Amino acid sequence: MNVLVDTPVWSLAFRKQPRTDADDRVIEELSELIRELRVIMIGPVRQELLSGILVKDKIEQLRVKLREFDDEQLSTEHYELAASFSNECRRHGIQGSHTDFLLCAVGVKNDVPIYTLDKDFNRYKNRIPIKLHSERKGAG
């Protein structure tokens, strides 16, 4: 099964040292998903990853790396479902970003889990039918 990868996971993989053992497990899991050709990328995550980098050479290096991953095609239904998820969560006092809810919509509509380090997704899961990806024991 494919896995939709959120910005914090990608960011951790591209960040410099020092890293914790938990960080290393996340990076190993992402590496394994990449080797298995199971990674899904969406354009808004690509945009978040490339935003805020001030050094042009670093932007270009990251852009080249990310071009290995095609963007999942998003449709009107994805955006409408994201808005619906946002509204449902807000009705219950749960706030989230537009990108978070778009990830949730893609995950549900495409029936794929989301790999994230963002704890907000655990709260979303109480209100909307998302699946979250967990690291496998001994990946790699």
CNS distance restraints for C-alpha pairs under 8 A (distance, minus, plus):
assign (resid   1 and name CA) (resid  38 and name CA) 6.79 0.50 0.50
assign (resid   1 and name CA) (resid 112 and name CA) 6.91 0.50 0.50
assign (resid   2 and name CA) (resid  37 and name CA) 7.97 0.50 0.50
assign (resid   2 and name CA) (resid  38 and name CA) 4.33 0.50 0.50
assign (resid   2 and name CA) (resid  39 and name CA) 5.91 0.50 0.50
assign (resid   2 and name CA) (resid  40 and name CA) 6.69 0.50 0.50
assign (resid   2 and name CA) (resid 112 and name CA) 6.06 0.50 0.50
assign (resid   2 and name CA) (resid 113 and name CA) 7.55 0.50 0.50
assign (resid   3 and name CA) (resid  33 and name CA) 7.76 0.50 0.50
assign (resid   3 and name CA) (resid  38 and name CA) 5.90 0.50 0.50
assign (resid   3 and name CA) (resid  39 and name CA) 5.23 0.50 0.50
assign (resid   3 and name CA) (resid  40 and name CA) 5.77 0.50 0.50
assign (resid   3 and name CA) (resid 112 and name CA) 5.70 0.50 0.50
assign (resid   3 and name CA) (resid 113 and name CA) 5.38 0.50 0.50
assign (resid   3 and name CA) (resid 114 and name CA) 5.91 0.50 0.50
assign (resid   3 and name CA) (resid 115 and name CA) 6.59 0.50 0.50
assign (resid   3 and name CA) (resid 133 and name CA) 7.20 0.50 0.50
assign (resid   4 and name CA) (resid  39 and name CA) 6.10 0.50 0.50
assign (resid   4 and name CA) (resid  40 and name CA) 4.60 0.50 0.50
assign (resid   4 and name CA) (resid  41 and name CA) 6.28 0.50 0.50
assign (resid   4 and name CA) (resid 103 and name CA) 7.59 0.50 0.50
assign (resid   4 and name CA) (resid 107 and name CA) 6.76 0.50 0.50
assign (resid   4 and name CA) (resid 112 and name CA) 6.64 0.50 0.50
assign (resid   4 and name CA) (resid 113 and name CA) 6.17 0.50 0.50
assign (resid   4 and name CA) (resid 114 and name CA) 4.72 0.50 0.50
assign (resid   4 and name CA) (resid 115 and name CA) 6.02 0.50 0.50
assign (resid   5 and name CA) (resid   9 and name CA) 6.75 0.50 0.50
assign (resid   5 and name CA) (resid  10 and name CA) 7.31 0.50 0.50
assign (resid   5 and name CA) (resid  39 and name CA) 6.61 0.50 0.50
assign (resid   5 and name CA) (resid  40 and name CA) 6.24 0.50 0.50
assign (resid   5 and name CA) (resid  41 and name CA) 6.37 0.50 0.50
assign (resid   5 and name CA) (resid 114 and name CA) 5.90 0.50 0.50
assign (resid   5 and name CA) (resid 115 and name CA) 4.83 0.50 0.50
assign (resid   5 and name CA) (resid 116 and name CA) 6.45 0.50 0.50
assign (resid   6 and name CA) (resid  10 and name CA) 6.82 0.50 0.50
assign (resid   6 and name CA) (resid  45 and name CA) 6.61 0.50 0.50
assign (resid   6 and name CA) (resid 103 and name CA) 7.62 0.50 0.50
assign (resid   6 and name CA) (resid 114 and name CA) 6.95 0.50 0.50
assign (resid   6 and name CA) (resid 115 and name CA) 5.95 0.50 0.50
assign (resid   6 and name CA) (resid 116 and name CA) 5.08 0.50 0.50
assign (resid   6 and name CA) (resid 117 and name CA) 7.84 0.50 0.50
assign (resid   7 and name CA) (resid  11 and name CA) 5.99 0.50 0.50
assign (resid   7 and name CA) (resid  45 and name CA) 5.56 0.50 0.50
assign (resid   7 and name CA) (resid  46 and name CA) 7.84 0.50 0.50
assign (resid   7 and name CA) (resid  48 and name CA) 6.88 0.50 0.50
assign (resid   7 and name CA) (resid  49 and name CA) 6.47 0.50 0.50
assign (resid   7 and name CA) (resid 116 and name CA) 7.42 0.50 0.50
assign (resid   8 and name CA) (resid  12 and name CA) 6.09 0.50 0.50
assign (resid   8 and name CA) (resid 116 and name CA) 6.39 0.50 0.50
assign (resid   8 and name CA) (resid 117 and name CA) 5.93 0.50 0.50
assign (resid   8 and name CA) (resid 118 and name CA) 7.02 0.50 0.50
assign (resid   9 and name CA) (resid  13 and name CA) 6.47 0.50 0.50
assign (resid   9 and name CA) (resid  26 and name CA) 7.11 0.50 0.50
assign (resid   9 and name CA) (resid  27 and name CA) 7.61 0.50 0.50
assign (resid   9 and name CA) (resid  30 and name CA) 7.65 0.50 0.50
assign (resid   9 and name CA) (resid 115 and name CA) 7.26 0.50 0.50
assign (resid   9 and name CA) (resid 116 and name CA) 5.88 0.50 0.50
assign (resid   9 and name CA) (resid 117 and name CA) 6.29 0.50 0.50
assign (resid  10 and name CA) (resid  14 and name CA) 6.44 0.50 0.50
assign (resid  10 and name CA) (resid  49 and name CA) 7.63 0.50 0.50
assign (resid  11 and name CA) (resid  15 and name CA) 6.02 0.50 0.50
assign (resid  11 and name CA) (resid  49 and name CA) 6.83 0.50 0.50
assign (resid  12 and name CA) (resid  23 and name CA) 7.14 0.50 0.50
assign (resid  12 and name CA) (resid  27 and name CA) 7.23 0.50 0.50
assign (resid  13 and name CA) (resid  27 and name CA) 5.49 0.50 0.50
assign (resid  13 and name CA) (resid  30 and name CA) 7.98 0.50 0.50
assign (resid  19 and name CA) (resid  23 and name CA) 5.74 0.50 0.50
assign (resid  19 and name CA) (resid  24 and name CA) 6.72 0.50 0.50
assign (resid  20 and name CA) (resid  24 and name CA) 6.34 0.50 0.50
assign (resid  21 and name CA) (resid  25 and name CA) 6.33 0.50 0.50
assign (resid  22 and name CA) (resid  26 and name CA) 6.44 0.50 0.50
assign (resid  23 and name CA) (resid  27 and name CA) 6.24 0.50 0.50
assign (resid  24 and name CA) (resid  28 and name CA) 6.02 0.50 0.50
assign (resid  25 and name CA) (resid  29 and name CA) 6.11 0.50 0.50
assign (resid  25 and name CA) (resid 135 and name CA) 7.39 0.50 0.50
assign (resid  26 and name CA) (resid  30 and name CA) 6.22 0.50 0.50
assign (resid  26 and name CA) (resid 135 and name CA) 6.92 0.50 0.50
assign (resid  27 and name CA) (resid  31 and name CA) 6.05 0.50 0.50
assign (resid  28 and name CA) (resid  32 and name CA) 6.10 0.50 0.50
assign (resid  28 and name CA) (resid 139 and name CA) 6.93 0.50 0.50
assign (resid  28 and name CA) (resid 140 and name CA) 6.99 0.50 0.50
assign (resid  29 and name CA) (resid  33 and name CA) 6.22 0.50 0.50
assign (resid  29 and name CA) (resid 135 and name CA) 5.89 0.50 0.50
assign (resid  29 and name CA) (resid 136 and name CA) 7.18 0.50 0.50
assign (resid  29 and name CA) (resid 139 and name CA) 6.10 0.50 0.50
assign (resid  29 and name CA) (resid 140 and name CA) 7.52 0.50 0.50
assign (resid  30 and name CA) (resid  34 and name CA) 6.17 0.50 0.50
assign (resid  31 and name CA) (resid  35 and name CA) 6.19 0.50 0.50
assign (resid  32 and name CA) (resid  36 and name CA) 6.15 0.50 0.50
assign (resid  32 and name CA) (resid 139 and name CA) 6.65 0.50 0.50
assign (resid  32 and name CA) (resid 140 and name CA) 5.79 0.50 0.50
assign (resid  33 and name CA) (resid  37 and name CA) 6.16 0.50 0.50
assign (resid  33 and name CA) (resid  38 and name CA) 5.27 0.50 0.50
assign (resid  33 and name CA) (resid  39 and name CA) 5.95 0.50 0.50
assign (resid  34 and name CA) (resid  38 and name CA) 6.09 0.50 0.50
assign (resid  34 and name CA) (resid  39 and name CA) 5.82 0.50 0.50
assign (resid  39 and name CA) (resid  69 and name CA) 7.77 0.50 0.50
assign (resid  40 and name CA) (resid  69 and name CA) 7.44 0.50 0.50
assign (resid  40 and name CA) (resid  70 and name CA) 7.74 0.50 0.50
assign (resid  40 and name CA) (resid  71 and name CA) 7.23 0.50 0.50
assign (resid  40 and name CA) (resid  72 and name CA) 6.57 0.50 0.50
assign (resid  41 and name CA) (resid  45 and name CA) 6.92 0.50 0.50
assign (resid  41 and name CA) (resid  46 and name CA) 7.24 0.50 0.50
assign (resid  41 and name CA) (resid  69 and name CA) 6.46 0.50 0.50
assign (resid  41 and name CA) (resid  70 and name CA) 6.60 0.50 0.50
assign (resid  41 and name CA) (resid  71 and name CA) 5.09 0.50 0.50
assign (resid  41 and name CA) (resid  72 and name CA) 5.98 0.50 0.50
assign (resid  42 and name CA) (resid  46 and name CA) 6.54 0.50 0.50
assign (resid  42 and name CA) (resid  71 and name CA) 4.77 0.50 0.50
assign (resid  42 and name CA) (resid  72 and name CA) 5.26 0.50 0.50
assign (resid  42 and name CA) (resid  73 and name CA) 7.57 0.50 0.50
assign (resid  42 and name CA) (resid  74 and name CA) 7.86 0.50 0.50
assign (resid  42 and name CA) (resid 103 and name CA) 7.99 0.50 0.50
assign (resid  43 and name CA) (resid  47 and name CA) 6.17 0.50 0.50
assign (resid  43 and name CA) (resid  71 and name CA) 5.68 0.50 0.50
assign (resid  43 and name CA) (resid  72 and name CA) 7.55 0.50 0.50
assign (resid  44 and name CA) (resid  48 and name CA) 6.21 0.50 0.50
assign (resid  44 and name CA) (resid  99 and name CA) 6.52 0.50 0.50
assign (resid  45 and name CA) (resid  49 and name CA) 6.21 0.50 0.50
assign (resid  45 and name CA) (resid  99 and name CA) 7.48 0.50 0.50
assign (resid  46 and name CA) (resid  50 and name CA) 6.31 0.50 0.50
assign (resid  46 and name CA) (resid  66 and name CA) 7.44 0.50 0.50
assign (resid  47 and name CA) (resid  51 and name CA) 6.00 0.50 0.50
assign (resid  50 and name CA) (resid  59 and name CA) 6.33 0.50 0.50
assign (resid  50 and name CA) (resid  62 and name CA) 7.26 0.50 0.50
assign (resid  50 and name CA) (resid  63 and name CA) 7.17 0.50 0.50
assign (resid  53 and name CA) (resid  58 and name CA) 7.16 0.50 0.50
assign (resid  53 and name CA) (resid  59 and name CA) 6.18 0.50 0.50
assign (resid  54 and name CA) (resid  58 and name CA) 7.98 0.50 0.50
assign (resid  54 and name CA) (resid  59 and name CA) 7.66 0.50 0.50
assign (resid  55 and name CA) (resid  59 and name CA) 6.45 0.50 0.50
assign (resid  56 and name CA) (resid  60 and name CA) 6.28 0.50 0.50
assign (resid  57 and name CA) (resid  61 and name CA) 6.18 0.50 0.50
assign (resid  58 and name CA) (resid  62 and name CA) 6.17 0.50 0.50
assign (resid  59 and name CA) (resid  63 and name CA) 5.97 0.50 0.50
assign (resid  60 and name CA) (resid  64 and name CA) 6.12 0.50 0.50
assign (resid  61 and name CA) (resid  65 and name CA) 6.41 0.50 0.50
assign (resid  62 and name CA) (resid  66 and name CA) 6.08 0.50 0.50
assign (resid  63 and name CA) (resid  67 and name CA) 6.12 0.50 0.50
assign (resid  64 and name CA) (resid  68 and name CA) 7.35 0.50 0.50
assign (resid  74 and name CA) (resid  78 and name CA) 6.11 0.50 0.50
assign (resid  74 and name CA) (resid  79 and name CA) 7.75 0.50 0.50
assign (resid  74 and name CA) (resid 106 and name CA) 7.80 0.50 0.50
assign (resid  75 and name CA) (resid  79 and name CA) 6.78 0.50 0.50
assign (resid  76 and name CA) (resid  80 and name CA) 6.15 0.50 0.50
assign (resid  77 and name CA) (resid  81 and name CA) 5.94 0.50 0.50
assign (resid  78 and name CA) (resid  82 and name CA) 6.09 0.50 0.50
assign (resid  78 and name CA) (resid 102 and name CA) 6.79 0.50 0.50
assign (resid  78 and name CA) (resid 105 and name CA) 5.52 0.50 0.50
assign (resid  78 and name CA) (resid 106 and name CA) 6.05 0.50 0.50
assign (resid  78 and name CA) (resid 109 and name CA) 7.18 0.50 0.50
assign (resid  79 and name CA) (resid  83 and name CA) 6.27 0.50 0.50
assign (resid  79 and name CA) (resid 102 and name CA) 6.47 0.50 0.50
assign (resid  79 and name CA) (resid 105 and name CA) 7.39 0.50 0.50
assign (resid  80 and name CA) (resid  84 and name CA) 6.24 0.50 0.50
assign (resid  81 and name CA) (resid  85 and name CA) 6.12 0.50 0.50
assign (resid  81 and name CA) (resid 102 and name CA) 7.83 0.50 0.50
assign (resid  81 and name CA) (resid 105 and name CA) 5.55 0.50 0.50
assign (resid  82 and name CA) (resid  86 and name CA) 6.13 0.50 0.50
assign (resid  82 and name CA) (resid  98 and name CA) 7.51 0.50 0.50
assign (resid  82 and name CA) (resid 101 and name CA) 4.85 0.50 0.50
assign (resid  82 and name CA) (resid 102 and name CA) 4.84 0.50 0.50
assign (resid  82 and name CA) (resid 103 and name CA) 7.85 0.50 0.50
assign (resid  82 and name CA) (resid 104 and name CA) 6.83 0.50 0.50
assign (resid  82 and name CA) (resid 105 and name CA) 5.02 0.50 0.50
assign (resid  83 and name CA) (resid  87 and name CA) 6.13 0.50 0.50
assign (resid  83 and name CA) (resid 101 and name CA) 7.25 0.50 0.50
assign (resid  84 and name CA) (resid  88 and name CA) 6.14 0.50 0.50
assign (resid  85 and name CA) (resid  89 and name CA) 6.16 0.50 0.50
assign (resid  85 and name CA) (resid 101 and name CA) 6.35 0.50 0.50
assign (resid  85 and name CA) (resid 104 and name CA) 7.81 0.50 0.50
assign (resid  85 and name CA) (resid 105 and name CA) 7.50 0.50 0.50
assign (resid  85 and name CA) (resid 128 and name CA) 6.57 0.50 0.50
assign (resid  86 and name CA) (resid  90 and name CA) 6.05 0.50 0.50
assign (resid  86 and name CA) (resid  95 and name CA) 7.60 0.50 0.50
assign (resid  86 and name CA) (resid  96 and name CA) 7.09 0.50 0.50
assign (resid  86 and name CA) (resid  98 and name CA) 7.70 0.50 0.50
assign (resid  86 and name CA) (resid 101 and name CA) 6.10 0.50 0.50
assign (resid  87 and name CA) (resid  91 and name CA) 6.13 0.50 0.50
assign (resid  88 and name CA) (resid  92 and name CA) 6.84 0.50 0.50
assign (resid  88 and name CA) (resid 127 and name CA) 7.09 0.50 0.50
assign (resid  88 and name CA) (resid 128 and name CA) 7.81 0.50 0.50
assign (resid  89 and name CA) (resid  93 and name CA) 6.42 0.50 0.50
assign (resid  89 and name CA) (resid  94 and name CA) 4.87 0.50 0.50
assign (resid  89 and name CA) (resid  95 and name CA) 6.67 0.50 0.50
assign (resid  89 and name CA) (resid 124 and name CA) 6.71 0.50 0.50
assign (resid  89 and name CA) (resid 127 and name CA) 6.29 0.50 0.50
assign (resid  89 and name CA) (resid 128 and name CA) 7.79 0.50 0.50
assign (resid  90 and name CA) (resid  94 and name CA) 4.94 0.50 0.50
assign (resid  90 and name CA) (resid  95 and name CA) 5.71 0.50 0.50
assign (resid  94 and name CA) (resid 123 and name CA) 7.27 0.50 0.50
assign (resid  94 and name CA) (resid 124 and name CA) 7.30 0.50 0.50
assign (resid  96 and name CA) (resid 100 and name CA) 6.31 0.50 0.50
assign (resid  96 and name CA) (resid 101 and name CA) 7.02 0.50 0.50
assign (resid  96 and name CA) (resid 120 and name CA) 7.38 0.50 0.50
assign (resid  97 and name CA) (resid 101 and name CA) 6.50 0.50 0.50
assign (resid  98 and name CA) (resid 102 and name CA) 6.10 0.50 0.50
assign (resid  99 and name CA) (resid 103 and name CA) 6.11 0.50 0.50
assign (resid 100 and name CA) (resid 104 and name CA) 6.32 0.50 0.50
assign (resid 100 and name CA) (resid 121 and name CA) 7.95 0.50 0.50
assign (resid 101 and name CA) (resid 105 and name CA) 6.11 0.50 0.50
assign (resid 102 and name CA) (resid 106 and name CA) 6.18 0.50 0.50
assign (resid 103 and name CA) (resid 107 and name CA) 6.01 0.50 0.50
assign (resid 103 and name CA) (resid 114 and name CA) 7.44 0.50 0.50
assign (resid 104 and name CA) (resid 108 and name CA) 6.15 0.50 0.50
assign (resid 104 and name CA) (resid 114 and name CA) 7.56 0.50 0.50
assign (resid 104 and name CA) (resid 130 and name CA) 6.15 0.50 0.50
assign (resid 105 and name CA) (resid 109 and name CA) 5.88 0.50 0.50
assign (resid 106 and name CA) (resid 110 and name CA) 5.69 0.50 0.50
assign (resid 106 and name CA) (resid 111 and name CA) 7.87 0.50 0.50
assign (resid 106 and name CA) (resid 112 and name CA) 7.86 0.50 0.50
assign (resid 107 and name CA) (resid 111 and name CA) 5.52 0.50 0.50
assign (resid 107 and name CA) (resid 112 and name CA) 4.81 0.50 0.50
assign (resid 107 and name CA) (resid 113 and name CA) 5.79 0.50 0.50
assign (resid 107 and name CA) (resid 114 and name CA) 6.30 0.50 0.50
assign (resid 107 and name CA) (resid 130 and name CA) 6.54 0.50 0.50
assign (resid 107 and name CA) (resid 131 and name CA) 7.36 0.50 0.50
assign (resid 108 and name CA) (resid 112 and name CA) 6.57 0.50 0.50
assign (resid 108 and name CA) (resid 113 and name CA) 7.98 0.50 0.50
assign (resid 108 and name CA) (resid 129 and name CA) 6.84 0.50 0.50
assign (resid 108 and name CA) (resid 130 and name CA) 5.82 0.50 0.50
assign (resid 108 and name CA) (resid 131 and name CA) 7.73 0.50 0.50
assign (resid 112 and name CA) (resid 131 and name CA) 7.05 0.50 0.50
assign (resid 113 and name CA) (resid 130 and name CA) 7.02 0.50 0.50
assign (resid 113 and name CA) (resid 131 and name CA) 4.59 0.50 0.50
assign (resid 113 and name CA) (resid 132 and name CA) 4.80 0.50 0.50
assign (resid 113 and name CA) (resid 133 and name CA) 5.23 0.50 0.50
assign (resid 114 and name CA) (resid 130 and name CA) 7.76 0.50 0.50
assign (resid 114 and name CA) (resid 131 and name CA) 6.33 0.50 0.50
assign (resid 114 and name CA) (resid 132 and name CA) 4.76 0.50 0.50
assign (resid 114 and name CA) (resid 133 and name CA) 5.45 0.50 0.50
assign (resid 115 and name CA) (resid 132 and name CA) 6.00 0.50 0.50
assign (resid 115 and name CA) (resid 133 and name CA) 4.81 0.50 0.50
assign (resid 115 and name CA) (resid 134 and name CA) 7.00 0.50 0.50
assign (resid 116 and name CA) (resid 121 and name CA) 7.82 0.50 0.50
assign (resid 116 and name CA) (resid 132 and name CA) 7.60 0.50 0.50
assign (resid 116 and name CA) (resid 133 and name CA) 7.60 0.50 0.50
assign (resid 119 and name CA) (resid 123 and name CA) 7.31 0.50 0.50
assign (resid 120 and name CA) (resid 124 and name CA) 6.39 0.50 0.50
assign (resid 121 and name CA) (resid 125 and name CA) 6.04 0.50 0.50
assign (resid 122 and name CA) (resid 126 and name CA) 6.96 0.50 0.50
assign (resid 123 and name CA) (resid 127 and name CA) 7.44 0.50 0.50
assign (resid 124 and name CA) (resid 128 and name CA) 5.97 0.50 0.50
assign (resid 124 and name CA) (resid 130 and name CA) 7.78 0.50 0.50
assign (resid 125 and name CA) (resid 129 and name CA) 6.12 0.50 0.50
assign (resid 125 and name CA) (resid 130 and name CA) 5.65 0.50 0.50
assign (resid 125 and name CA) (resid 131 and name CA) 7.47 0.50 0.50
assign (resid 135 and name CA) (resid 139 and name CA) 7.53 0.50 0.50
